Amino acid sequence: MKKHEHVIKNVKPGSIGEELEVEAGDVLLKINDEELEDIFDYQYMVEDDYLEILIRKGTTGEEWLLEIDKEPDEDLGLEFEQGLMDEYRSCHNNCIFCFIDQMPKGMRETLYFKDDDSRLSFLQGNYITLTNMSDKDIDRIIRFHLFPINISVHTTNPELRCTMLHNRFAGEALKKIDRLSEACIEMNGQIVLCKGVNDHEELKRSIEDLSKYLPHMRSVSVVPAGITKYRENLYPLELFTKEDACEVIDLIESYQQGFYEEYGLHFIHASDEWYILAERDFPEEETYDGYIQLENGVGMMRLLYDEFTQALAEVNPTGEKHRISLATGALAYEMMSRLAELFMKKFPDIQIQVYRIDNHFFGEKITVSGLLTGQDIIGQLKDKDLGDCLLLPCNVLRMGEDVFLDDVTLEEAKTALQVDINIVKSGGRDLLSAFLCPFSKENGNTDNRKNAGFVYQKQYPDGK
């Protein structure tokens, strides 16, 4: 199969593709006499209202030229064997804080793949370093006007960035932000903070440098580096203290009001971990600018609390009685306990026991529920009173599957713990619903994690 030939995996029922008798196994060769490099070319080209598509039939090898008149936003219904219609691009960096380098041996192979693919930034919200992008890649983003692009900046000091990423081109790659900003491409940034490396004055420099890209760079999150127990022969990272967290928050908050007054955006945000470590209340909803950085753990606790308490105020006791349990990571334990207490004050006939699961697999310095394993959950709940049902957050499972990070299945966990397990979606209203009706299928294994979409702004002659 040649590089620019794309095997069709599936054709959606009722779609244009099905009407034209395109089938799984057929090969897309060209659209409008142009070869397609990847999913970006495909998505951009199929927005035209007139298409000529060249297909090679998988069964006969015949080539069909199909003429299509359609609405500009009408999909062809084709799905491809390769999701990107191209190979995934692996990371060329060796960052001092890389989480994959801190994973134990013996896990499934896909967990060790380091991606640094700009296309996944648009499709899935991944953060990229720009070191894997050519000028051609930037040209295509500008041509298609794709946004937002999520950038792992870490520092705007070129020399320090080369050191942190162990890539001599990492500092030069920052210049790509200039081109994106000049083309009015919407961006979000991320700084993984490492103690004694890119904090203090270096963090201040990064904030001030990145703010020059406002309003095109709409947000920057600051998150602490995750440190597992598997760091032998790696850069000696240190844990942040409560005092460090207070300093980081104070620095970030000292900039927010000024940015908001000038641009209507608070711009720079501290992730929830900093407030928990500092033992401070989370900022109010307005500070999060519509929760732009929610997937980076910025504002998750505030949003959960607000959604839950608003929903709780709208319901009345029904006389329902049951005993349930909820397990979560150390990071969210205090918040979950607080919400359970608020709930039980209003619904005293429903008892909720919240359990904190420490991460023995990766090390107790890892506190997020999304990195909990089935073996830790089973091991720490084995002899506990779990009531009639155990609630677990949806991010403990692999996307779209009933499998934990360590390949323990949900069914194996149910058998080991001898209790029904309900996987709860991420919102505050979902949590309240699970408290009220823990056995409802609506609260079941539904994955509510958000994927960032990518947006095209293609200019049509008629102004569409």
ZIZI-V848772 format. One record per residue. N is the residue number from 0. PHI is phi in whole degrees, 0 to 359 (999 if undefined). OMEGA is omega as a letter, one per 40 degrees, with the letter a starting at -180 (999 if undefined). Layout:
N_PHI_OMEGA / N_PHI_OMEGA
This chain:
0_999_i / 1_287_a / 2_304_a / 3_259_i / 4_250_a / 5_235_a / 6_284_i / 7_275_a / 8_270_a / 9_205_i / 10_238_a / 11_292_i / 12_300_i / 13_79_a / 14_274_i / 15_300_i / 16_302_i / 17_293_i / 18_300_a / 19_269_i / 20_66_i / 21_287_a / 22_230_i / 23_301_a / 24_99_i / 25_291_a / 26_238_i / 27_278_a / 28_257_a / 29_210_i / 30_233_a / 31_53_i / 32_66_i / 33_244_i / 34_286_a / 35_251_i / 36_281_a / 37_197_a / 38_298_i / 39_295_i / 40_301_a / 41_299_a / 42_298_a / 43_290_a / 44_292_a / 45_286_i / 46_281_i / 47_292_a / 48_273_i / 49_231_a / 50_228_i / 51_240_a / 52_247_i / 53_260_a / 54_240_i / 55_255_a / 56_291_a / 57_290_a / 58_275_a / 59_246_a / 60_82_i / 61_292_i / 62_257_i / 63_249_i / 64_257_a / 65_256_i / 66_260_a / 67_229_i / 68_252_a / 69_205_i / 70_286_a / 71_304_a / 72_262_a / 73_276_a / 74_278_i / 75_276_i / 76_82_a / 77_261_i / 78_239_a / 79_248_a / 80_300_i / 81_260_a / 82_304_i / 83_270_a / 84_60_a / 85_190_i / 86_289_i / 87_289_i / 88_267_a / 89_272_a / 90_284_i / 91_258_a / 92_264_i / 93_222_a / 94_298_a / 95_292_a / 96_247_a / 97_305_a / 98_289_a / 99_296_i / 100_294_a / 101_257_a / 102_265_i / 103_290_i / 104_284_i / 105_93_i / 106_273_a / 107_297_a / 108_302_a / 109_297_a / 110_288_a / 111_262_i / 112_280_i / 113_262_i / 114_263_i / 115_213_a / 116_249_a / 117_300_a / 118_293_i / 119_287_i / 120_296_a / 121_282_a / 122_280_a / 123_234_i / 124_85_i / 125_297_i / 126_262_a / 127_236_a / 128_265_a / 129_77_a / 130_287_a / 131_260_a / 132_250_i / 133_267_i / 134_299_i / 135_298_i / 136_298_i / 137_295_i / 138_301_a / 139_293_i / 140_298_i / 141_291_a / 142_297_a / 143_278_a / 144_50_i / 145_278_i / 146_197_e / 147_277_i / 148_252_a / 149_256_a / 150_241_i / 151_277_a / 152_272_i / 153_72_i / 154_198_i / 155_262_i / 156_279_a / 157_304_a / 158_294_i / 159_295_i / 160_296_i / 161_301_i / 162_291_a / 163_293_a / 164_266_a / 165_51_a / 166_215_a / 167_291_i / 168_261_a / 169_295_i / 170_290_i / 171_296_a / 172_297_i / 173_299_a / 174_295_i / 175_295_i / 176_296_i / 177_300_a / 178_295_i / 179_295_i / 180_293_i / 181_299_i / 182_270_i / 183_62_i / 184_277_i / 185_290_a / 186_228_i / 187_231_a / 188_240_i / 189_220_i / 190_237_i / 191_275_a / 192_271_i / 193_242_a / 194_299_i / 195_77_a / 196_243_a / 197_239_i / 198_262_i / 199_53_a / 200_295_i / 201_293_i / 202_295_i / 203_301_i / 204_298_a / 205_297_i / 206_299_a / 207_292_i / 208_295_a / 209_290_a / 210_294_i / 211_291_i / 212_268_i / 213_299_e / 214_269_a / 215_290_i / 216_271_a / 217_269_a / 218_200_i / 219_221_i / 220_257_i / 221_243_a / 222_236_i / 223_285_i / 224_298_i / 225_281_a / 226_236_i / 227_268_i / 228_274_a / 229_256_a / 230_241_i / 231_297_i / 232_67_i / 233_257_a / 234_304_a / 235_284_i / 236_284_i / 237_247_i / 238_283_i / 239_281_i / 240_261_i / 241_301_a / 242_296_i / 243_299_a / 244_299_i / 245_298_a / 246_294_i / 247_298_a / 248_298_a / 249_300_i / 250_296_a / 251_297_a / 252_292_i / 253_292_i / 254_264_a / 255_299_a / 256_295_i / 257_297_i / 258_297_a / 259_296_a / 260_295_a / 261_271_a / 262_240_a / 263_75_i / 264_226_i / 265_283_i / 266_70_a / 267_260_a / 268_226_i / 269_268_i / 270_290_a / 271_302_a / 272_304_a / 273_296_a / 274_291_i / 275_293_i / 276_295_a / 277_281_a / 278_59_i / 279_243_i / 280_292_i / 281_287_i / 282_299_i / 283_287_a / 284_307_a / 285_300_a / 286_293_a / 287_271_i / 288_52_i / 289_79_i / 290_58_i / 291_300_a / 292_254_a / 293_302_a / 294_292_i / 295_264_i / 296_77_i / 297_257_i / 298_94_a / 299_300_a / 300_290_i / 301_298_a / 302_297_i / 303_299_a / 304_297_a / 305_295_i / 306_297_a / 307_295_a / 308_292_i / 309_295_i / 310_292_a / 311_297_a / 312_292_a / 313_267_a / 314_249_i / 315_236_i / 316_303_a / 317_245_a / 318_88_i / 319_296_i / 320_231_i / 321_194_i / 322_239_a / 323_226_i / 324_230_i / 325_222_i / 326_241_a / 327_208_i / 328_286_a / 329_298_a / 330_297_a / 331_264_a / 332_301_a / 333_297_i / 334_294_i / 335_297_i / 336_296_i / 337_296_i / 338_292_i / 339_297_i / 340_295_i / 341_300_a / 342_295_a / 343_290_i / 344_295_a / 345_271_a / 346_236_a / 347_295_i / 348_276_i / 349_249_a / 350_255_a / 351_234_i / 352_252_a / 353_260_i / 354_245_i / 355_267_i / 356_256_i / 357_278_a / 358_271_i / 359_285_a / 360_294_a / 361_265_a / 362_114_a / 363_288_i / 364_285_i / 365_267_a / 366_242_a / 367_280_a / 368_291_a / 369_294_i / 370_248_i / 371_282_i / 372_252_i / 373_299_a / 374_293_i / 375_290_i / 376_296_i / 377_295_a / 378_298_a / 379_270_i / 380_249_a / 381_307_a / 382_252_a / 383_269_i / 384_280_a / 385_260_i / 386_68_a / 387_276_a / 388_198_i / 389_251_i / 390_262_i / 391_231_i / 392_290_a / 393_298_a / 394_283_i / 395_282_a / 396_257_i / 397_297_a / 398_307_i / 399_75_a / 400_228_i / 401_265_a / 402_224_i / 403_280_a / 404_303_a / 405_266_i / 406_74_i / 407_291_a / 408_273_i / 409_297_i / 410_295_i / 411_296_i / 412_294_i / 413_300_a / 414_294_a / 415_294_a / 416_265_i / 417_54_i / 418_207_i / 419_293_i / 420_240_i / 421_248_i / 422_271_a / 423_257_i / 424_294_a / 425_276_a / 426_279_i / 427_296_i / 428_291_i / 429_296_i / 430_295_i / 431_300_i / 432_300_i / 433_292_i / 434_297_a / 435_285_a / 436_228_a / 437_295_a / 438_258_a / 439_290_i / 440_294_i / 441_294_i / 442_266_a / 443_286_a / 444_283_i / 445_259_a / 446_269_a / 447_255_i / 448_292_a / 449_268_i / 450_253_i / 451_290_i / 452_266_i / 453_249_a / 454_235_i / 455_259_i / 456_239_a / 457_264_a / 458_271_i / 459_267_i / 460_304_a / 461_272_i / 462_92_a / 463_292_999
